[in-house]
Amino acid sequence: MQMAQFKENHEYIGSPCVKICKYKKDFMDGNVCIGCFREQFEITNWVKMSNSEKQLAIEDAKERKKEFLKNHV
């Protein structure tokens, strides 16, 4: 059982995982899941990341998703 992580205001930051783990070799060298748009490092280390690191990862994932949709749809 994982311990809940909390922001400074004690809000839970859940994983953005959507249970669709897929990678495309032609998108960011195959290092980004095209389900949640996190890098492999972010996925594997999510439970160890600080709240500010998680927030940055989520913002980065949003940008990666925009890039993916612009070039792969």
PyMOL Python script that loads the backbone (N, CA, C, O; Angstrom):
from pymol import cmd

cmd.read_pdbstr("""\
ATOM      1  N   MET A   1       0.850  -1.196   0.000  1.00  0.00           N
ATOM      2  CA  MET A   1       0.000   0.000   0.000  1.00  0.00           C
ATOM      3  C   MET A   1       0.884   1.244   0.000  1.00  0.00           C
ATOM      4  O   MET A   1       1.806   1.366   0.807  1.00  0.00           O
ATOM      5  N   GLN A   2       0.588   2.166  -0.919  1.00  0.00           N
ATOM      6  CA  GLN A   2       1.386   3.373  -1.031  1.00  0.00           C
ATOM      7  C   GLN A   2       0.882   4.421  -0.052  1.00  0.00           C
ATOM      8  O   GLN A   2      -0.316   4.545   0.199  1.00  0.00           O
ATOM      9  N   MET A   3       1.825   5.166   0.490  1.00  0.00           N
ATOM     10  CA  MET A   3       1.439   6.276   1.348  1.00  0.00           C
ATOM     11  C   MET A   3       1.031   7.447   0.467  1.00  0.00           C
ATOM     12  O   MET A   3       1.632   7.666  -0.584  1.00  0.00           O
ATOM     13  N   ALA A   4       0.048   8.180   0.867  1.00  0.00           N
ATOM     14  CA  ALA A   4      -0.425   9.329   0.091  1.00  0.00           C
ATOM     15  C   ALA A   4       0.614  10.440   0.136  1.00  0.00           C
ATOM     16  O   ALA A   4       1.230  10.690   1.172  1.00  0.00           O
ATOM     17  N   GLN A   5       0.800  11.107  -1.008  1.00  0.00           N
ATOM     18  CA  GLN A   5       1.668  12.261  -1.040  1.00  0.00           C
ATOM     19  C   GLN A   5       0.811  13.519  -1.004  1.00  0.00           C
ATOM     20  O   GLN A   5      -0.304  13.540  -1.525  1.00  0.00           O
ATOM     21  N   PHE A   6       1.341  14.555  -0.390  1.00  0.00           N
ATOM     22  CA  PHE A   6       0.562  15.761  -0.203  1.00  0.00           C
ATOM     23  C   PHE A   6       1.341  16.984  -0.642  1.00  0.00           C
ATOM     24  O   PHE A   6       2.558  17.053  -0.471  1.00  0.00           O
ATOM     25  N   LYS A   7       0.628  17.956  -1.212  1.00  0.00           N
ATOM     26  CA  LYS A   7       1.203  19.255  -1.528  1.00  0.00           C
ATOM     27  C   LYS A   7       1.401  20.004  -0.213  1.00  0.00           C
ATOM     28  O   LYS A   7       1.039  19.520   0.859  1.00  0.00           O
ATOM     29  N   GLU A   8       1.979  21.184  -0.322  1.00  0.00           N
ATOM     30  CA  GLU A   8       2.175  22.000   0.862  1.00  0.00           C
ATOM     31  C   GLU A   8       0.851  22.270   1.585  1.00  0.00           C
ATOM     32  O   GLU A   8       0.827  22.387   2.810  1.00  0.00           O
ATOM     33  N   ASN A   9      -0.238  22.367   0.838  1.00  0.00           N
ATOM     34  CA  ASN A   9      -1.536  22.595   1.460  1.00  0.00           C
ATOM     35  C   ASN A   9      -2.242  21.270   1.767  1.00  0.00           C
ATOM     36  O   ASN A   9      -3.454  21.236   1.979  1.00  0.00           O
ATOM     37  N   HIS A  10      -1.460  20.174   1.787  1.00  0.00           N
ATOM     38  CA  HIS A  10      -1.929  18.838   2.170  1.00  0.00           C
ATOM     39  C   HIS A  10      -2.921  18.223   1.196  1.00  0.00           C
ATOM     40  O   HIS A  10      -3.695  17.343   1.573  1.00  0.00           O
ATOM     41  N   GLU A  11      -2.907  18.675  -0.041  1.00  0.00           N
ATOM     42  CA  GLU A  11      -3.758  18.093  -1.071  1.00  0.00           C
ATOM     43  C   GLU A  11      -3.050  16.888  -1.677  1.00  0.00           C
ATOM     44  O   GLU A  11      -1.846  16.948  -1.930  1.00  0.00           O
ATOM     45  N   TYR A  12      -3.760  15.815  -1.911  1.00  0.00           N
ATOM     46  CA  TYR A  12      -3.192  14.604  -2.494  1.00  0.00           C
ATOM     47  C   TYR A  12      -2.846  14.827  -3.959  1.00  0.00           C
ATOM     48  O   TYR A  12      -3.643  15.400  -4.702  1.00  0.00           O
ATOM     49  N   ILE A  13      -1.676  14.383  -4.379  1.00  0.00           N
ATOM     50  CA  ILE A  13      -1.283  14.444  -5.787  1.00  0.00           C
ATOM     51  C   ILE A  13      -1.255  13.009  -6.294  1.00  0.00           C
ATOM     52  O   ILE A  13      -0.310  12.267  -6.026  1.00  0.00           O
ATOM     53  N   GLY A  14      -2.276  12.629  -7.015  1.00  0.00           N
ATOM     54  CA  GLY A  14      -2.364  11.274  -7.544  1.00  0.00           C
ATOM     55  C   GLY A  14      -1.560  11.108  -8.813  1.00  0.00           C
ATOM     56  O   GLY A  14      -1.201  12.086  -9.468  1.00  0.00           O
ATOM     57  N   SER A  15      -1.284   9.881  -9.152  1.00  0.00           N
ATOM     58  CA  SER A  15      -0.568   9.574 -10.382  1.00  0.00           C
ATOM     59  C   SER A  15      -1.462   9.879 -11.584  1.00  0.00           C
ATOM     60  O   SER A  15      -2.655   9.577 -11.562  1.00  0.00           O
ATOM     61  N   PRO A  16      -0.886  10.480 -12.639  1.00  0.00           N
ATOM     62  CA  PRO A  16      -1.663  10.744 -13.846  1.00  0.00           C
ATOM     63  C   PRO A  16      -1.792   9.522 -14.759  1.00  0.00           C
ATOM     64  O   PRO A  16      -2.256   9.642 -15.893  1.00  0.00           O
ATOM     65  N   CYS A  17      -1.387   8.364 -14.275  1.00  0.00           N
ATOM     66  CA  CYS A  17      -1.451   7.141 -15.066  1.00  0.00           C
ATOM     67  C   CYS A  17      -2.884   6.863 -15.511  1.00  0.00           C
ATOM     68  O   CYS A  17      -3.826   6.972 -14.726  1.00  0.00           O
ATOM     69  N   VAL A  18      -3.031   6.498 -16.798  1.00  0.00           N
ATOM     70  CA  VAL A  18      -4.358   6.181 -17.341  1.00  0.00           C
ATOM     71  C   VAL A  18      -4.477   4.698 -17.700  1.00  0.00           C
ATOM     72  O   VAL A  18      -5.426   4.283 -18.366  1.00  0.00           O
ATOM     73  N   LYS A  19      -3.493   3.902 -17.246  1.00  0.00           N
ATOM     74  CA  LYS A  19      -3.482   2.446 -17.448  1.00  0.00           C
ATOM     75  C   LYS A  19      -3.412   2.057 -18.928  1.00  0.00           C
ATOM     76  O   LYS A  19      -3.875   0.984 -19.316  1.00  0.00           O
ATOM     77  N   ILE A  20      -2.830   2.935 -19.748  1.00  0.00           N
ATOM     78  CA  ILE A  20      -2.599   2.647 -21.160  1.00  0.00           C
ATOM     79  C   ILE A  20      -1.123   2.942 -21.408  1.00  0.00           C
ATOM     80  O   ILE A  20      -0.777   4.043 -21.836  1.00  0.00           O
ATOM     81  N   CYS A  21      -0.268   1.987 -21.148  1.00  0.00           N
ATOM     82  CA  CYS A  21       1.176   2.191 -21.271  1.00  0.00           C
ATOM     83  C   CYS A  21       1.638   1.796 -22.665  1.00  0.00           C
ATOM     84  O   CYS A  21       1.775   0.614 -22.982  1.00  0.00           O
ATOM     85  N   LYS A  22       1.874   2.807 -23.488  1.00  0.00           N
ATOM     86  CA  LYS A  22       2.330   2.578 -24.857  1.00  0.00           C
ATOM     87  C   LYS A  22       3.408   3.599 -25.190  1.00  0.00           C
ATOM     88  O   LYS A  22       3.407   4.724 -24.689  1.00  0.00           O
ATOM     89  N   TYR A  23       4.316   3.178 -26.038  1.00  0.00           N
ATOM     90  CA  TYR A  23       5.420   4.040 -26.450  1.00  0.00           C
ATOM     91  C   TYR A  23       5.528   4.013 -27.967  1.00  0.00           C
ATOM     92  O   TYR A  23       5.262   2.988 -28.595  1.00  0.00           O
ATOM     93  N   LYS A  24       5.920   5.145 -28.557  1.00  0.00           N
ATOM     94  CA  LYS A  24       6.161   5.217 -30.000  1.00  0.00           C
ATOM     95  C   LYS A  24       7.622   5.616 -30.185  1.00  0.00           C
ATOM     96  O   LYS A  24       8.078   6.622 -29.639  1.00  0.00           O
ATOM     97  N   LYS A  25       8.336   4.830 -30.948  1.00  0.00           N
ATOM     98  CA  LYS A  25       9.761   5.089 -31.155  1.00  0.00           C
ATOM     99  C   LYS A  25      10.014   6.452 -31.789  1.00  0.00           C
ATOM    100  O   LYS A  25      11.055   7.065 -31.549  1.00  0.00           O
ATOM    101  N   ASP A  26       9.067   6.932 -32.601  1.00  0.00           N
ATOM    102  CA  ASP A  26       9.273   8.205 -33.283  1.00  0.00           C
ATOM    103  C   ASP A  26       8.817   9.416 -32.466  1.00  0.00           C
ATOM    104  O   ASP A  26       8.834  10.539 -32.968  1.00  0.00           O
ATOM    105  N   PHE A  27       8.413   9.200 -31.222  1.00  0.00           N
ATOM    106  CA  PHE A  27       8.037  10.325 -30.349  1.00  0.00           C
ATOM    107  C   PHE A  27       8.957  10.336 -29.135  1.00  0.00           C
ATOM    108  O   PHE A  27       8.913   9.435 -28.298  1.00  0.00           O
ATOM    109  N   MET A  28       9.786  11.363 -29.053  1.00  0.00           N
ATOM    110  CA  MET A  28      10.725  11.551 -27.949  1.00  0.00           C
ATOM    111  C   MET A  28      11.573  10.302 -27.709  1.00  0.00           C
ATOM    112  O   MET A  28      11.789   9.881 -26.573  1.00  0.00           O
ATOM    113  N   ASP A  29      12.043   9.730 -28.808  1.00  0.00           N
ATOM    114  CA  ASP A  29      12.921   8.547 -28.779  1.00  0.00           C
ATOM    115  C   ASP A  29      12.322   7.357 -28.033  1.00  0.00           C
ATOM    116  O   ASP A  29      13.057   6.508 -27.529  1.00  0.00           O
ATOM    117  N   GLY A  30      11.005   7.290 -27.961  1.00  0.00           N
ATOM    118  CA  GLY A  30      10.348   6.163 -27.311  1.00  0.00           C
ATOM    119  C   GLY A  30      10.442   6.182 -25.799  1.00  0.00           C
ATOM    120  O   GLY A  30      10.187   5.166 -25.153  1.00  0.00           O
ATOM    121  N   ASN A  31      10.806   7.324 -25.219  1.00  0.00           N
ATOM    122  CA  ASN A  31      10.976   7.424 -23.761  1.00  0.00           C
ATOM    123  C   ASN A  31       9.773   8.025 -23.044  1.00  0.00           C
ATOM    124  O   ASN A  31       9.822   8.253 -21.836  1.00  0.00           O
ATOM    125  N   VAL A  32       8.699   8.282 -23.776  1.00  0.00           N
ATOM    126  CA  VAL A  32       7.513   8.906 -23.181  1.00  0.00           C
ATOM    127  C   VAL A  32       6.299   8.023 -23.433  1.00  0.00           C
ATOM    128  O   VAL A  32       6.044   7.614 -24.565  1.00  0.00           O
ATOM    129  N   CYS A  33       5.558   7.733 -22.382  1.00  0.00           N
ATOM    130  CA  CYS A  33       4.323   6.961 -22.506  1.00  0.00           C
ATOM    131  C   CYS A  33       3.281   7.835 -23.200  1.00  0.00           C
ATOM    132  O   CYS A  33       3.068   8.981 -22.804  1.00  0.00           O
ATOM    133  N   ILE A  34       2.632   7.298 -24.232  1.00  0.00           N
ATOM    134  CA  ILE A  34       1.614   8.094 -24.925  1.00  0.00           C
ATOM    135  C   ILE A  34       0.227   7.886 -24.319  1.00  0.00           C
ATOM    136  O   ILE A  34      -0.783   8.256 -24.919  1.00  0.00           O
ATOM    137  N   GLY A  35       0.187   7.297 -23.136  1.00  0.00           N
ATOM    138  CA  GLY A  35      -1.050   7.227 -22.365  1.00  0.00           C
ATOM    139  C   GLY A  35      -1.116   8.411 -21.398  1.00  0.00           C
ATOM    140  O   GLY A  35      -2.100   9.151 -21.371  1.00  0.00           O
ATOM    141  N   CYS A  36      -0.048   8.578 -20.601  1.00  0.00           N
ATOM    142  CA  CYS A  36      -0.013   9.659 -19.601  1.00  0.00           C
ATOM    143  C   CYS A  36       0.984  10.757 -19.967  1.00  0.00           C
ATOM    144  O   CYS A  36       0.990  11.821 -19.347  1.00  0.00           O
ATOM    145  N   PHE A  37       1.833  10.503 -20.979  1.00  0.00           N
ATOM    146  CA  PHE A  37       2.819  11.454 -21.480  1.00  0.00           C
ATOM    147  C   PHE A  37       3.907  11.809 -20.477  1.00  0.00           C
ATOM    148  O   PHE A  37       4.477  12.900 -20.515  1.00  0.00           O
ATOM    149  N   ARG A  38       4.188  10.864 -19.574  1.00  0.00           N
ATOM    150  CA  ARG A  38       5.324  11.038 -18.672  1.00  0.00           C
ATOM    151  C   ARG A  38       6.521  10.278 -19.220  1.00  0.00           C
ATOM    152  O   ARG A  38       6.377   9.276 -19.921  1.00  0.00           O
ATOM    153  N   GLU A  39       7.704  10.779 -18.885  1.00  0.00           N
ATOM    154  CA  GLU A  39       8.930  10.079 -19.245  1.00  0.00           C
ATOM    155  C   GLU A  39       9.066   8.841 -18.364  1.00  0.00           C
ATOM    156  O   GLU A  39       8.491   8.779 -17.277  1.00  0.00           O
ATOM    157  N   GLN A  40       9.819   7.870 -18.830  1.00  0.00           N
ATOM    158  CA  GLN A  40       9.995   6.638 -18.067  1.00  0.00           C
ATOM    159  C   GLN A  40      10.528   6.924 -16.668  1.00  0.00           C
ATOM    160  O   GLN A  40      10.100   6.290 -15.704  1.00  0.00           O
ATOM    161  N   PHE A  41      11.449   7.862 -16.547  1.00  0.00           N
ATOM    162  CA  PHE A  41      11.997   8.228 -15.236  1.00  0.00           C
ATOM    163  C   PHE A  41      10.894   8.716 -14.298  1.00  0.00           C
ATOM    164  O   PHE A  41      10.859   8.346 -13.124  1.00  0.00           O
ATOM    165  N   GLU A  42       9.996   9.548 -14.822  1.00  0.00           N
ATOM    166  CA  GLU A  42       8.909  10.090 -13.999  1.00  0.00           C
ATOM    167  C   GLU A  42       7.951   8.988 -13.556  1.00  0.00           C
ATOM    168  O   GLU A  42       7.454   9.004 -12.430  1.00  0.00           O
ATOM    169  N   ILE A  43       7.698   8.039 -14.440  1.00  0.00           N
ATOM    170  CA  ILE A  43       6.797   6.928 -14.111  1.00  0.00           C
ATOM    171  C   ILE A  43       7.400   6.067 -13.004  1.00  0.00           C
ATOM    172  O   ILE A  43       6.740   5.757 -12.013  1.00  0.00           O
ATOM    173  N   THR A  44       8.666   5.688 -13.190  1.00  0.00           N
ATOM    174  CA  THR A  44       9.292   4.776 -12.224  1.00  0.00           C
ATOM    175  C   THR A  44       9.544   5.426 -10.881  1.00  0.00           C
ATOM    176  O   THR A  44       9.540   4.746  -9.854  1.00  0.00           O
ATOM    177  N   ASN A  45       9.763   6.720 -10.870  1.00  0.00           N
ATOM    178  CA  ASN A  45      10.119   7.396  -9.624  1.00  0.00           C
ATOM    179  C   ASN A  45       8.987   8.211  -9.011  1.00  0.00           C
ATOM    180  O   ASN A  45       9.216   8.968  -8.068  1.00  0.00           O
ATOM    181  N   TRP A  46       7.775   8.070  -9.527  1.00  0.00           N
ATOM    182  CA  TRP A  46       6.650   8.889  -9.072  1.00  0.00           C
ATOM    183  C   TRP A  46       6.495   8.885  -7.553  1.00  0.00           C
ATOM    184  O   TRP A  46       6.341   9.948  -6.952  1.00  0.00           O
ATOM    185  N   VAL A  47       6.533   7.728  -6.932  1.00  0.00           N
ATOM    186  CA  VAL A  47       6.299   7.652  -5.479  1.00  0.00           C
ATOM    187  C   VAL A  47       7.430   8.281  -4.675  1.00  0.00           C
ATOM    188  O   VAL A  47       7.240   8.617  -3.506  1.00  0.00           O
ATOM    189  N   LYS A  48       8.605   8.448  -5.284  1.00  0.00           N
ATOM    190  CA  LYS A  48       9.757   9.045  -4.602  1.00  0.00           C
ATOM    191  C   LYS A  48       9.862  10.545  -4.832  1.00  0.00           C
ATOM    192  O   LYS A  48      10.608  11.235  -4.137  1.00  0.00           O
ATOM    193  N   MET A  49       9.116  11.049  -5.806  1.00  0.00           N
ATOM    194  CA  MET A  49       9.237  12.457  -6.189  1.00  0.00           C
ATOM    195  C   MET A  49       8.582  13.374  -5.164  1.00  0.00           C
ATOM    196  O   MET A  49       7.586  13.020  -4.531  1.00  0.00           O
ATOM    197  N   SER A  50       9.165  14.559  -5.017  1.00  0.00           N
ATOM    198  CA  SER A  50       8.560  15.568  -4.151  1.00  0.00           C
ATOM    199  C   SER A  50       7.302  16.107  -4.824  1.00  0.00           C
ATOM    200  O   SER A  50       7.084  15.896  -6.017  1.00  0.00           O
ATOM    201  N   ASN A  51       6.493  16.794  -4.057  1.00  0.00           N
ATOM    202  CA  ASN A  51       5.260  17.352  -4.617  1.00  0.00           C
ATOM    203  C   ASN A  51       5.535  18.364  -5.717  1.00  0.00           C
ATOM    204  O   ASN A  51       4.821  18.395  -6.718  1.00  0.00           O
ATOM    205  N   SER A  52       6.554  19.185  -5.547  1.00  0.00           N
ATOM    206  CA  SER A  52       6.865  20.162  -6.594  1.00  0.00           C
ATOM    207  C   SER A  52       7.387  19.454  -7.849  1.00  0.00           C
ATOM    208  O   SER A  52       7.105  19.893  -8.964  1.00  0.00           O
ATOM    209  N   GLU A  53       8.146  18.364  -7.678  1.00  0.00           N
ATOM    210  CA  GLU A  53       8.591  17.593  -8.837  1.00  0.00           C
ATOM    211  C   GLU A  53       7.397  16.966  -9.561  1.00  0.00           C
ATOM    212  O   GLU A  53       7.366  16.937 -10.792  1.00  0.00           O
ATOM    213  N   LYS A  54       6.432  16.473  -8.822  1.00  0.00           N
ATOM    214  CA  LYS A  54       5.232  15.889  -9.438  1.00  0.00           C
ATOM    215  C   LYS A  54       4.453  16.947 -10.216  1.00  0.00           C
ATOM    216  O   LYS A  54       3.978  16.691 -11.323  1.00  0.00           O
ATOM    217  N   GLN A  55       4.327  18.112  -9.642  1.00  0.00           N
ATOM    218  CA  GLN A  55       3.611  19.188 -10.326  1.00  0.00           C
ATOM    219  C   GLN A  55       4.323  19.565 -11.628  1.00  0.00           C
ATOM    220  O   GLN A  55       3.670  19.796 -12.646  1.00  0.00           O
ATOM    221  N   LEU A  56       5.648  19.629 -11.599  1.00  0.00           N
ATOM    222  CA  LEU A  56       6.409  19.928 -12.814  1.00  0.00           C
ATOM    223  C   LEU A  56       6.251  18.815 -13.842  1.00  0.00           C
ATOM    224  O   LEU A  56       6.111  19.089 -15.034  1.00  0.00           O
ATOM    225  N   ALA A  57       6.273  17.566 -13.394  1.00  0.00           N
ATOM    226  CA  ALA A  57       6.099  16.430 -14.303  1.00  0.00           C
ATOM    227  C   ALA A  57       4.735  16.483 -14.979  1.00  0.00           C
ATOM    228  O   ALA A  57       4.623  16.196 -16.170  1.00  0.00           O
ATOM    229  N   ILE A  58       3.707  16.844 -14.236  1.00  0.00           N
ATOM    230  CA  ILE A  58       2.358  16.943 -14.800  1.00  0.00           C
ATOM    231  C   ILE A  58       2.292  18.060 -15.840  1.00  0.00           C
ATOM    232  O   ILE A  58       1.688  17.892 -16.899  1.00  0.00           O
ATOM    233  N   GLU A  59       2.914  19.198 -15.536  1.00  0.00           N
ATOM    234  CA  GLU A  59       2.937  20.300 -16.503  1.00  0.00           C
ATOM    235  C   GLU A  59       3.718  19.903 -17.759  1.00  0.00           C
ATOM    236  O   GLU A  59       3.294  20.195 -18.877  1.00  0.00           O
ATOM    237  N   ASP A  60       4.857  19.237 -17.568  1.00  0.00           N
ATOM    238  CA  ASP A  60       5.638  18.770 -18.717  1.00  0.00           C
ATOM    239  C   ASP A  60       4.842  17.772 -19.545  1.00  0.00           C
ATOM    240  O   ASP A  60       4.887  17.812 -20.774  1.00  0.00           O
ATOM    241  N   ALA A  61       4.118  16.885 -18.890  1.00  0.00           N
ATOM    242  CA  ALA A  61       3.312  15.884 -19.596  1.00  0.00           C
ATOM    243  C   ALA A  61       2.237  16.560 -20.449  1.00  0.00           C
ATOM    244  O   ALA A  61       1.947  16.097 -21.552  1.00  0.00           O
ATOM    245  N   LYS A  62       1.652  17.632 -19.961  1.00  0.00           N
ATOM    246  CA  LYS A  62       0.648  18.370 -20.740  1.00  0.00           C
ATOM    247  C   LYS A  62       1.262  18.931 -22.012  1.00  0.00           C
ATOM    248  O   LYS A  62       0.650  18.885 -23.079  1.00  0.00           O
ATOM    249  N   GLU A  63       2.482  19.464 -21.893  1.00  0.00           N
ATOM    250  CA  GLU A  63       3.169  20.001 -23.073  1.00  0.00           C
ATOM    251  C   GLU A  63       3.529  18.891 -24.048  1.00  0.00           C
ATOM    252  O   GLU A  63       3.398  19.063 -25.260  1.00  0.00           O
ATOM    253  N   ARG A  64       3.980  17.758 -23.534  1.00  0.00           N
ATOM    254  CA  ARG A  64       4.310  16.621 -24.404  1.00  0.00           C
ATOM    255  C   ARG A  64       3.070  16.130 -25.149  1.00  0.00           C
ATOM    256  O   ARG A  64       3.145  15.772 -26.324  1.00  0.00           O
ATOM    257  N   LYS A  65       1.942  16.116 -24.464  1.00  0.00           N
ATOM    258  CA  LYS A  65       0.699  15.666 -25.097  1.00  0.00           C
ATOM    259  C   LYS A  65       0.327  16.603 -26.244  1.00  0.00           C
ATOM    260  O   LYS A  65      -0.066  16.142 -27.316  1.00  0.00           O
ATOM    261  N   LYS A  66       0.447  17.911 -26.029  1.00  0.00           N
ATOM    262  CA  LYS A  66       0.161  18.884 -27.093  1.00  0.00           C
ATOM    263  C   LYS A  66       1.058  18.629 -28.298  1.00  0.00           C
ATOM    264  O   LYS A  66       0.598  18.630 -29.439  1.00  0.00           O
ATOM    265  N   GLU A  67       2.342  18.411 -28.031  1.00  0.00           N
ATOM    266  CA  GLU A  67       3.299  18.145 -29.103  1.00  0.00           C
ATOM    267  C   GLU A  67       2.952  16.867 -29.852  1.00  0.00           C
ATOM    268  O   GLU A  67       3.006  16.822 -31.081  1.00  0.00           O
ATOM    269  N   PHE A  68       2.601  15.841 -29.112  1.00  0.00           N
ATOM    270  CA  PHE A  68       2.239  14.565 -29.723  1.00  0.00           C
ATOM    271  C   PHE A  68       0.995  14.718 -30.611  1.00  0.00           C
ATOM    272  O   PHE A  68       0.977  14.243 -31.746  1.00  0.00           O
ATOM    273  N   LEU A  69      -0.024  15.370 -30.097  1.00  0.00           N
ATOM    274  CA  LEU A  69      -1.269  15.528 -30.858  1.00  0.00           C
ATOM    275  C   LEU A  69      -1.062  16.383 -32.110  1.00  0.00           C
ATOM    276  O   LEU A  69      -1.694  16.158 -33.142  1.00  0.00           O
ATOM    277  N   LYS A  70      -0.186  17.346 -32.002  1.00  0.00           N
ATOM    278  CA  LYS A  70       0.113  18.217 -33.152  1.00  0.00           C
ATOM    279  C   LYS A  70       0.800  17.439 -34.278  1.00  0.00           C
ATOM    280  O   LYS A  70       0.573  17.723 -35.454  1.00  0.00           O
ATOM    281  N   ASN A  71       1.626  16.474 -33.926  1.00  0.00           N
ATOM    282  CA  ASN A  71       2.433  15.782 -34.930  1.00  0.00           C
ATOM    283  C   ASN A  71       2.012  14.342 -35.237  1.00  0.00           C
ATOM    284  O   ASN A  71       2.519  13.761 -36.197  1.00  0.00           O
ATOM    285  N   HIS A  72       1.115  13.754 -34.468  1.00  0.00           N
ATOM    286  CA  HIS A  72       0.796  12.344 -34.651  1.00  0.00           C
ATOM    287  C   HIS A  72      -0.692  12.039 -34.826  1.00  0.00           C
ATOM    288  O   HIS A  72      -1.095  10.876 -34.801  1.00  0.00           O
ATOM    289  N   VAL A  73      -1.487  13.053 -34.997  1.00  0.00           N
ATOM    290  CA  VAL A  73      -2.929  12.781 -35.171  1.00  0.00           C
ATOM    291  C   VAL A  73      -3.368  13.205 -36.550  1.00  0.00           C
ATOM    292  O   VAL A  73      -4.540  13.062 -36.895  1.00  0.00           O
TER     293      VAL A  73
END
""", "prot")
cmd.dss("prot")
cmd.show_as("cartoon", "prot")
cmd.util.cbc("prot")
cmd.orient("prot")
